[in-house]
Amino acid sequence: MSEATEIASMGITTMIELMQARDEIKRLKEALAKQEQGEPVAKNENGSITWLVDNWPQNCLLYTTPQPAQKPWVELADEEVAEIERNSITRRQAIRAIEAKLKEKNT
């Protein structure tokens, strides 16, 4: 997804909103870095969340451990597909070879 498409999908329509969003992202990254260093960002007192970081966003998800970053999906190149076609006798062999190659590239 291009940056322009991503920005539009977030509902950002002005340069000021874009600058504010980038500042917010920077602040969140800094807060997450603190969390990963073992410093708390919030506390739960009798079911009420108290933020320990200035201006933490409302209605955000909280996790007990940092969530792993999503790795982008890697597809097979046309050359790889062509090689599998050449080396496979049956459709089943081709399917299994494609499955193995995608697993290798995406794990």
Beta strands, then each sheet from edge to edge (+ up, - down):
strand 1: 42-45
strand 2: 48-51
sheet 1: 1+ 2-
end
